[in-house]
Amino acid sequence: MPRHFVSASARIDAPATVIYGIVADYHRHHPNILPAAFSNLVVRQGGVGAGTVITFDLKVMGVTKHYEGFVTEPEPGRYLLESYPAEGGVTSFRVEPDGNGCTLTIGTEFDVRKGPLGAIERWMTGKLLGPIYAEELRLLANYAARQP
């Protein structure tokens, strides 16, 4: 099956270390940056960075799907991955220092069908996930601004 990648990026006026720390901490911080489309985030193992196992629900177009994610850190402090083996998808959080702030890119790669149905899937997922990720970036920027 072909793969498809949907992402959103934003510059955030907070140091990369602060932003990465928020993203990587599934106990204290990560729940505070999730848009309403996400619910029932549960930390099953770990809780901060690599080795964390989470479950959550994602509601899109009135349909709720349950996910189990396994967190790895290919580049600790800069690049975190949530892998969903049952679905074959991966969501990445890449933090790039940018002056006094940083740029965060949230993206998900997943399988899509071939042919016309795949083209529709690619178009729909971009239209649906893009705004969810943009909202998550806004929530993160606001949350980071309130951190000491």
trRosetta pair geometry for C-beta under 8 A, 3 or more apart (Angstrom, degrees):
i j d omega theta_ij theta_ji phi_ij phi_ji
1 111 4.1 46 110 -160 139 112
1 112 6.7 165 170 61 106 33
1 113 6.9 -57 -141 -102 106 32
1 114 7.1 -136 -135 -37 61 84
2 111 7.3 123 77 -152 40 62
2 112 5.7 -36 82 63 91 86
2 113 8.0 13 39 113 94 14
2 114 6.1 112 -3 -86 110 73
2 118 6.3 70 50 -164 123 147
3 109 5.5 16 177 -179 115 101
3 110 6.9 159 -150 83 73 19
3 111 6.2 -52 -100 -94 60 47
3 112 7.3 110 -145 14 15 84
4 109 7.0 172 83 -147 38 58
4 110 6.2 -26 58 64 85 69
4 111 7.7 73 14 -178 85 9
4 112 4.5 41 -14 -14 125 129
4 118 8.0 178 -50 -175 128 92
4 121 7.2 -175 -3 116 161 101
4 122 5.0 -153 -126 -110 145 90
4 125 6.6 104 116 66 139 145
5 107 5.7 15 -176 176 96 121
5 108 7.2 172 -147 87 54 39
5 109 4.6 -18 -95 -95 82 84
6 107 6.4 172 88 -151 42 72
6 108 5.5 -7 57 56 90 86
6 125 5.4 -130 -47 132 146 100
6 126 5.3 -162 -117 -97 111 60
6 129 4.5 82 122 81 148 134
6 130 6.1 -109 -176 -61 108 74
6 133 7.5 174 132 -10 95 142
7 105 5.6 14 -179 -179 126 99
7 106 6.4 168 -149 89 74 45
7 107 3.1 -24 -93 -95 105 102
7 108 7.5 171 -76 16 64 52
7 130 7.9 25 80 -108 21 75
7 133 6.8 -127 -166 137 35 169
8 105 7.3 176 89 -148 34 61
8 106 5.8 -6 57 58 81 91
8 107 7.6 167 17 -77 47 67
8 130 5.6 124 -64 -154 112 63
8 133 3.7 156 25 108 123 117
8 134 4.8 -123 -165 -64 157 67
8 136 7.9 128 70 52 130 98
8 137 6.0 -124 118 -20 115 135
9 103 5.8 19 -179 176 110 104
9 104 6.7 177 -146 90 64 43
9 105 4.2 -23 -94 -96 96 82
9 106 7.7 174 -82 19 47 60
9 137 7.5 115 177 -105 15 153
10 103 7.0 -176 94 -147 28 68
10 104 6.2 -10 58 56 75 85
10 134 7.5 111 -49 -138 123 63
10 137 4.0 121 14 171 136 138
10 138 7.5 161 -76 -60 175 54
10 141 6.8 -79 123 -50 137 127
11 98 5.8 -94 -133 91 103 154
11 101 5.8 79 174 109 88 136
11 102 7.3 179 -150 97 61 29
11 103 5.0 -39 -94 -93 65 80
12 19 5.7 118 79 -90 144 136
12 101 5.5 -172 91 -176 47 114
12 102 5.8 -14 57 64 91 75
12 103 7.3 148 12 -105 75 28
12 104 5.9 17 -4 1 125 109
12 137 7.4 -139 -66 -172 111 86
12 140 6.6 -59 -104 113 148 103
12 141 4.7 -147 -127 -101 98 89
12 144 6.1 63 170 49 128 157
13 100 7.0 16 -153 104 73 98
13 101 4.5 -72 -113 -92 35 129
13 141 7.2 65 29 -153 75 101
13 144 8.0 162 75 104 59 123
13 145 7.3 41 77 -87 100 97
14 18 4.6 -95 159 80 111 133
14 19 5.5 133 92 -52 111 92
14 101 6.0 50 30 -134 31 79
14 102 6.9 -49 80 22 63 98
14 141 7.4 -179 -2 -135 115 59
14 144 4.0 -94 -29 156 165 133
14 145 7.0 -125 -62 -68 117 54
14 147 7.6 64 -138 47 141 119
15 18 4.8 95 64 3 83 102
15 19 7.2 -159 95 -3 44 87
15 97 7.7 -7 -160 -120 65 92
15 100 7.3 -66 -78 176 71 55
15 101 7.2 -110 -75 -126 28 31
15 102 6.7 61 176 -26 25 113
16 19 5.8 -59 -146 41 34 108
16 20 6.0 31 159 -17 70 109
16 77 7.5 67 132 167 108 84
16 78 7.2 3 170 -102 130 71
16 95 4.8 133 -155 150 93 117
16 96 7.1 -110 -107 110 129 12
16 97 4.4 -76 -27 -79 138 74
16 98 8.0 118 -62 8 104 67
16 102 3.9 124 -81 -86 76 145
17 20 6.0 -54 -141 40 27 108
17 21 6.2 32 156 -23 61 110
17 77 6.8 -22 -109 -151 71 99
18 21 5.7 -58 -150 35 27 114
18 22 6.6 28 153 -20 63 104
18 144 5.8 104 132 -149 118 107
18 147 6.3 163 -165 83 120 147
19 22 5.8 -53 -152 32 32 111
19 23 6.5 27 153 -14 65 107
19 95 5.3 160 95 -124 117 131
19 102 5.4 -132 21 63 146 137
19 104 5.7 -137 167 -65 141 126
19 140 6.9 62 -141 164 92 120
19 144 6.0 -13 -88 -100 74 145
20 23 5.7 -57 -147 40 34 110
20 24 5.8 22 160 -14 69 116
20 77 5.4 79 131 -156 168 42
20 78 6.8 -49 -96 -73 142 25
20 80 7.3 145 -152 -23 87 120
20 93 7.8 144 -122 126 67 117
20 95 4.7 -110 -68 15 95 161
21 24 6.1 -61 -136 43 25 105
21 25 6.1 16 167 -17 63 115
21 29 7.0 82 128 16 72 166
22 25 6.4 -66 -143 36 22 103
22 29 4.2 -131 -146 158 62 142
22 30 6.9 139 158 -71 62 54
22 32 7.9 -82 -164 65 106 108
22 33 6.5 87 153 -32 116 141
22 140 6.4 137 113 -149 143 94
22 143 6.5 132 -151 110 145 122
22 144 6.1 -95 -32 -83 157 90
22 147 7.4 -119 -75 -54 117 152
23 29 7.6 -50 -25 108 18 121
23 30 6.4 64 -156 -96 30 94
23 33 7.6 -54 -92 52 61 156
23 80 6.0 171 126 39 119 147
23 93 4.8 177 -177 156 149 160
23 95 7.3 -166 16 -50 146 122
23 104 7.5 171 -57 -141 140 135
23 140 7.5 14 -70 -129 87 134
24 30 7.6 -145 68 -58 11 115
24 48 5.8 54 137 -167 92 68
24 49 4.5 14 -174 -71 119 73
24 71 7.8 127 -143 179 71 142
24 73 7.4 25 -120 -89 124 124
24 80 5.7 -163 -90 -85 88 154
25 28 5.0 -26 146 50 126 91
25 29 4.2 68 76 27 112 107
25 30 5.9 -174 85 -20 53 89
25 47 7.2 18 -158 146 58 80
25 48 5.1 -5 -108 -111 65 90
26 29 8.0 -49 -68 58 14 69
26 30 4.6 -25 -110 34 49 142
26 31 7.4 81 -171 -35 53 81
26 41 7.2 -141 -170 165 96 121
26 43 5.0 137 115 -90 117 114
26 46 7.7 67 42 106 125 89
26 47 5.3 -135 64 -159 93 54
26 48 6.9 -156 20 -77 77 39
26 52 5.4 133 12 -173 140 149
26 54 5.7 -126 -160 -78 152 128
26 71 7.4 -146 -35 -39 136 154
27 30 7.9 72 23 28 27 98
27 43 5.9 -33 -79 -18 74 161
27 47 4.2 24 -38 -175 110 123
27 48 6.9 -48 10 -54 105 83
28 31 8.0 -139 132 27 13 99
29 32 5.8 -70 -165 32 44 113
29 33 7.1 20 155 -12 77 109
29 143 7.3 126 -162 151 89 137
30 33 6.2 -70 -155 36 39 103
30 34 7.0 49 154 -41 70 101
30 41 7.3 -151 112 173 105 158
31 34 6.0 -47 -154 7 39 119
31 41 5.4 -165 -101 66 93 142
32 139 7.4 -174 138 160 63 110
32 143 5.1 127 125 -123 116 142
33 136 5.8 68 150 -164 91 78
33 139 4.6 145 -151 112 59 109
33 140 4.4 41 -141 -79 131 75
33 143 5.4 -98 -80 12 89 153
34 38 4.1 -85 180 70 121 134
34 41 6.6 179 -29 -37 166 139
34 56 8.0 -133 -138 -154 154 148
34 136 6.7 -7 -122 -115 34 100
34 139 7.3 -94 29 101 14 160
35 38 6.1 97 65 11 63 94
35 132 5.4 -150 51 -157 152 74
35 135 4.3 67 -92 105 130 127
35 136 5.4 -86 -24 -64 100 76
35 139 6.6 -164 -70 -17 67 144
36 39 7.8 12 -176 -60 49 94
37 58 5.9 23 145 -158 94 72
37 59 5.4 -144 -157 61 64 72
37 60 6.3 39 -158 -73 123 70
37 132 5.1 -48 30 -125 152 123
38 41 6.6 31 155 -53 111 105
38 56 5.7 -5 -165 167 97 131
38 57 7.1 142 -159 80 48 55
38 58 5.8 -20 -99 -100 66 71
39 56 7.0 149 75 -171 33 83
39 57 4.8 -24 67 65 85 106
39 59 6.9 23 7 -10 113 111
39 64 7.9 -38 45 -137 118 123
40 55 7.2 -42 129 116 98 88
40 56 5.8 152 86 -143 72 52
40 57 4.7 50 42 6 119 105
41 54 6.3 -18 -162 -170 82 119
41 55 7.6 163 -147 85 38 48
41 56 4.4 -1 -95 -97 65 111
42 54 6.6 150 77 -158 49 65
42 55 4.9 -6 55 56 101 92
42 56 7.1 178 17 -72 65 60
43 46 7.0 -114 -175 79 109 59
43 47 4.8 43 -173 -101 153 82
43 52 6.5 -58 -144 -161 99 101
43 53 7.5 108 -168 76 56 54
43 54 5.7 -36 -104 -100 51 80
44 53 4.3 -57 69 101 106 103
44 54 6.5 178 8 -98 88 21
44 55 6.1 67 -37 -11 118 96
44 68 7.8 -1 0 -144 149 98
45 51 6.7 -99 127 153 106 77
45 52 6.5 170 91 -149 70 35
45 53 4.0 41 36 27 103 107
46 49 7.4 -107 169 69 131 55
46 50 7.7 -124 -148 104 160 36
46 51 4.3 145 -78 110 145 88
46 52 3.7 -120 90 -89 125 57
46 53 6.5 111 25 7 102 65
46 71 7.2 -127 85 52 146 120
47 52 5.7 154 -43 -115 10 110
48 52 6.6 157 35 -63 15 125
49 52 6.4 136 75 -16 25 113
49 71 6.6 -177 166 132 26 128
49 73 5.3 -13 -166 -42 98 136
49 76 6.9 31 -151 -128 135 97
49 80 7.1 -114 -129 -116 65 119
50 71 6.1 -147 -112 117 29 87
50 72 5.4 34 -121 -140 90 42
50 73 4.4 -91 -53 8 103 100
50 76 7.3 -62 -21 -89 118 102
51 71 6.9 -31 46 75 27 92
52 70 7.8 156 87 -157 54 41
52 71 4.0 11 59 33 95 134
53 68 7.1 0 -177 -177 93 92
53 69 7.2 168 -155 87 49 52
53 70 5.7 -12 -107 -105 78 67
53 71 7.3 -140 -70 10 33 85
54 68 7.4 170 90 -155 47 48
54 69 4.8 -9 62 59 93 99
54 71 7.1 58 -3 -33 104 108
54 82 7.3 -40 45 -137 120 121
55 66 6.8 2 -175 -176 103 94
55 67 6.7 169 -151 88 56 53
55 68 5.0 -23 -98 -100 84 69
55 69 7.4 168 -87 17 33 74
56 66 7.7 174 93 -150 31 56
56 67 5.7 -13 61 58 74 98
56 69 7.3 -7 17 3 101 117
57 64 5.1 5 -179 -174 117 107
57 65 6.9 155 -154 76 67 35
57 66 5.4 -34 -97 -96 77 62
57 67 7.4 160 -98 14 26 79
58 64 7.1 159 79 -149 35 59
58 65 5.5 -20 61 59 87 88
58 67 6.4 31 -4 -10 108 122
59 62 7.2 -4 -178 -131 97 10
59 63 6.9 168 -149 82 61 34
59 64 4.4 -26 -92 -92 85 80
59 65 7.9 164 -85 15 38 63
60 63 6.2 -26 69 60 65 84
60 65 7.6 -19 23 9 97 107
60 128 5.3 65 -160 175 124 135
60 129 7.8 -24 -110 -69 144 69
60 132 7.7 -63 -96 -51 104 146
61 128 6.8 -57 -33 -117 102 137
67 84 5.2 -51 -160 -121 106 132
67 86 7.7 -172 -140 57 58 115
67 87 6.8 -39 -120 -8 94 137
68 84 6.6 129 71 -135 52 77
68 85 7.8 -35 86 39 100 84
68 86 6.4 73 42 3 101 125
69 82 4.0 -3 -172 -175 133 105
69 83 6.6 137 -155 62 70 36
69 84 5.4 -42 -94 -76 73 81
69 91 7.5 -34 -128 33 137 111
70 82 7.2 138 61 -158 35 54
70 83 4.9 -29 60 60 92 94
70 84 7.9 166 15 -77 76 34
70 85 7.2 25 8 -19 123 102
71 80 6.5 -11 -162 -175 99 102
71 81 7.0 154 -150 84 50 53
71 82 5.6 -24 -92 -97 71 68
71 83 8.0 179 -80 15 22 75
72 80 7.5 164 85 -157 44 56
72 81 4.9 -9 60 60 89 104
72 83 6.8 24 5 -9 109 114
73 76 4.4 57 143 -85 134 69
73 77 7.9 72 -176 -2 127 47
73 79 6.9 128 -164 87 61 63
73 80 5.4 -26 -105 -105 76 71
73 81 7.5 -174 -83 20 28 76
74 79 5.1 -43 66 104 94 120
74 81 6.3 52 -12 -10 103 119
75 78 4.2 -39 118 65 116 107
75 79 3.8 59 45 30 102 109
77 95 7.6 -99 150 67 50 125
78 94 6.8 11 157 -155 74 65
78 95 5.4 -132 -143 63 47 83
78 96 7.3 57 -154 -82 100 49
79 92 6.8 -16 -164 -167 85 106
79 93 7.3 162 -150 84 39 57
79 94 5.2 4 -108 -110 82 76
79 95 7.5 -145 -63 26 45 71
80 92 7.1 151 82 -156 49 56
80 93 4.6 -6 59 56 98 104
81 90 5.7 -18 -165 -170 109 106
81 91 7.2 147 -158 79 56 47
81 92 5.3 -23 -102 -101 74 75
81 93 7.8 -162 -74 22 32 71
82 90 7.0 156 81 -159 52 54
82 91 4.5 -5 56 58 104 98
82 92 7.8 -157 24 -72 69 32
83 89 7.7 169 -155 96 48 49
83 90 5.1 -16 -106 -107 68 86
84 87 4.5 1 121 41 118 107
84 88 7.3 -29 92 34 82 20
84 89 4.7 5 53 62 115 87
84 90 7.1 -161 20 -76 76 39
84 91 7.7 49 -14 -5 108 92
85 88 7.2 30 -163 -74 32 41
87 110 6.7 -32 142 -134 105 116
88 110 6.4 105 98 -148 84 71
88 111 5.0 13 104 -10 138 116
89 108 5.9 7 -178 -176 117 102
89 109 6.6 167 -152 85 67 49
89 110 3.8 -14 -102 -94 100 100
89 111 7.6 -112 -70 7 73 71
90 108 6.9 168 86 -149 43 58
90 109 5.1 -4 57 54 93 95
90 110 7.6 -180 23 -69 56 64
91 106 7.0 0 -177 -173 99 84
91 107 7.0 174 -151 92 58 38
91 108 4.5 -24 -98 -95 78 86
92 105 7.5 6 106 106 98 91
92 106 7.3 172 86 -149 54 40
92 107 5.2 -8 54 60 96 87
92 108 7.6 176 14 -82 68 38
92 109 7.6 28 -7 -3 108 100
93 104 6.6 -16 -167 -165 84 102
93 105 7.5 162 -152 81 37 52
93 106 5.7 -5 -102 -102 71 73
94 104 7.1 152 79 -154 49 50
94 105 4.6 -7 56 55 101 100
94 107 7.7 -1 5 15 107 107
95 102 5.3 12 -173 161 89 141
95 103 7.5 156 -154 79 45 46
95 104 5.4 -14 -101 -100 71 79
96 102 6.0 157 78 -167 43 85
96 103 4.7 -12 60 57 101 94
96 104 7.8 -175 22 -76 70 33
96 105 7.7 32 -3 -4 107 101
97 102 5.3 -54 -109 -105 34 91
98 101 5.4 -26 77 84 92 78
98 102 5.2 131 19 -125 89 27
98 103 4.9 73 -28 -21 142 89
104 137 6.4 177 81 -123 113 97
104 140 6.8 -58 59 107 162 154
106 133 4.6 -166 86 -151 120 113
106 136 6.1 -3 10 87 170 133
106 137 6.7 -147 6 -62 121 95
107 133 7.6 42 -81 -128 40 159
108 129 6.3 -98 36 -171 127 154
110 125 7.7 -142 55 -152 124 162
112 118 4.6 108 137 -146 102 87
112 121 4.5 172 -146 99 110 135
112 122 5.6 44 -152 -60 172 82
112 125 7.6 -122 -89 2 123 143
113 117 4.5 -11 85 97 142 108
113 118 4.0 -138 85 -68 64 85
113 121 6.1 120 27 -3 88 145
114 117 7.8 46 76 58 37 90
114 118 5.1 -18 -124 -20 6 145
115 118 5.6 108 54 15 46 103
115 119 7.3 -84 128 -6 35 95
116 119 5.5 -51 -149 32 36 114
116 120 6.6 36 154 -17 66 102
117 120 5.7 -53 -152 36 35 112
117 121 6.4 39 148 -21 66 104
118 121 5.4 -50 -145 35 35 115
118 122 6.3 37 155 -20 66 103
119 122 5.8 -51 -147 35 30 112
119 123 6.4 28 154 -16 63 108
120 123 5.8 -57 -148 39 31 110
120 124 6.0 27 157 -17 67 111
121 124 5.9 -59 -141 40 26 107
121 125 6.0 21 164 -16 65 110
122 125 6.3 -57 -141 37 23 105
122 126 6.5 24 159 -17 59 109
123 126 6.1 -63 -156 36 27 111
123 127 6.5 19 153 -13 64 111
124 127 5.8 -62 -149 41 31 109
124 128 6.0 16 159 -10 69 114
125 128 5.8 -61 -137 46 31 104
125 129 5.4 8 174 0 72 117
126 129 6.7 -54 -114 48 19 92
126 130 5.4 29 178 -31 57 120
127 130 6.6 -35 -119 27 12 115
127 131 7.7 4 170 -5 45 107
128 131 7.2 -77 -171 36 22 98
128 132 6.9 13 149 -13 62 115
129 132 5.4 -61 -150 39 41 114
129 133 6.0 36 156 -18 75 106
130 133 6.1 -61 -150 38 26 106
130 134 6.3 27 153 -20 64 107
131 134 5.3 -50 -141 36 36 115
131 135 6.3 39 157 -20 65 101
132 135 5.8 -54 -154 35 30 111
132 136 6.5 32 148 -20 63 105
133 136 5.4 -49 -147 35 37 115
133 137 6.5 41 152 -21 65 101
134 137 5.7 -51 -152 34 33 113
134 138 6.7 34 149 -18 63 103
135 138 5.6 -52 -150 36 36 112
135 139 6.3 36 152 -18 67 105
136 139 5.6 -52 -145 38 32 112
136 140 6.2 36 154 -22 64 107
137 140 5.6 -52 -146 35 30 114
137 141 6.5 32 155 -20 63 103
138 141 5.8 -53 -149 34 31 110
138 142 6.5 26 155 -14 64 107
139 142 5.9 -59 -149 40 30 109
139 143 6.0 29 154 -19 67 110
140 143 5.7 -56 -142 39 29 111
140 144 6.1 31 158 -21 65 107
141 144 5.9 -53 -144 36 27 111
141 145 6.5 31 155 -23 61 106
142 145 5.8 -54 -152 30 30 114
142 146 7.0 21 153 -13 61 106
143 146 6.0 -65 -159 37 34 106
143 147 7.0 43 146 -37 66 99
144 147 5.6 -44 -155 11 40 117
